[in-house]
Amino acid sequence: CVLAKSTGRFAAIIELKCETDFVAKNADFVALTQAILDAAVANKCKTLDEVKALPLGNGTVQDAVTDRSGITGEKMELDGYNVVEGAYTSIYNHQGNNQLCTIVAMNKEAEAAAHGVAMQIAALNTPYLTEADVPAEVIEHEKEVMRQQVINEGKPEAIADKIVMGKIGKFYKENCLVDQEFVKDGDLSVAQYTAKVAKDLGGDIKIVKFTRFQKGEGLEKRADDFAAEVASMVK
């Protein structure tokens, strides 16, 4: 069960994992996940260990998970927790099925824009916010791969670098949130969409941070795996 909650400036996503869909869809299991998330957000916990140690019921959050596991006969585990803070945060629970949630932080309150961007993040699993957020080693690796592909296609080496620069532009468009086509209006990029909303509201609206979490992805494990993948590409 994956759930998200925002109190305006502070938002969090949590996952409670079990073994079967039958238990995952059980109202008591969802209620336990919600109770844990409520406690985590109320206490502004920053780590999963902090969440597990929170008081809940007659013991701690970890005790409550263990007790529920004993009732259902299935192994249960708090497998992910992530926090996003900003001047304004908005959450999205995709189709309300507690399987995929996103959070977006904006520099000011603009719920319609934030909700639209949060849906965008759910639709397209984007790793970066802007071009500046893409590690230099990732770009260099992409350029090397693209250049070799261009040469293998028979293009002269003299023009390979120009072709690669064009391909890098496409890479940014696919992997950077602000450069993507906005799913609700293909004529606009996400940056152009937020700029349009800002103009309508008479202010400056920017995306500050975001996160996306889908069932089965341990948040901390996913971050470690991604770091290892980047290191492997560089190596």
HELIX and SHEET records of a PDB file:
HELIX    1   1 ASP A   21  ALA A   24  1                                   4    
HELIX    2   2 ALA A   27  ALA A   42  1                                  16    
HELIX    3   3 LEU A   48  ALA A   53  1                                   6    
HELIX    4   4 VAL A   61  THR A   72  1                                  12    
HELIX    5   5 HIS A   94  GLY A   96  5                                   3    
HELIX    6   6 GLU A  111  ALA A  123  1                                  13    
HELIX    7   7 GLU A  131  ASP A  133  5                                   3    
HELIX    8   8 ALA A  136  ASN A  152  1                                  17    
HELIX    9   9 GLU A  157  ASN A  175  1                                  19    
HELIX   10  10 LEU A  177  ASP A  179  5                                   3    
HELIX   11  11 VAL A  190  LEU A  201  1                                  12    
HELIX   12  12 LEU A  219  VAL A  234  1                                  16    
SHEET    1   A 3 VAL A   2  SER A   6  0                                        
SHEET    2   A 3 PHE A  10  LYS A  17 -1                                        
SHEET    3   A 3 GLU A  77  GLU A  85 -1                                        
SHEET    1   B 2 PRO A  55  LEU A  56  0                                        
SHEET    2   B 2 GLY A  59  THR A  60 -1                                        
SHEET    1   C 3 TYR A  88  ASN A  93  0                                        
SHEET    2   C 3 LEU A 100  MET A 106 -1                                        
SHEET    3   C 3 ILE A 207  GLN A 214 -1                                        
SHEET    1   D 2 GLU A 181  PHE A 182  0                                        
SHEET    2   D 2 ASP A 185  SER A 189 -1                                        
END                                                                             
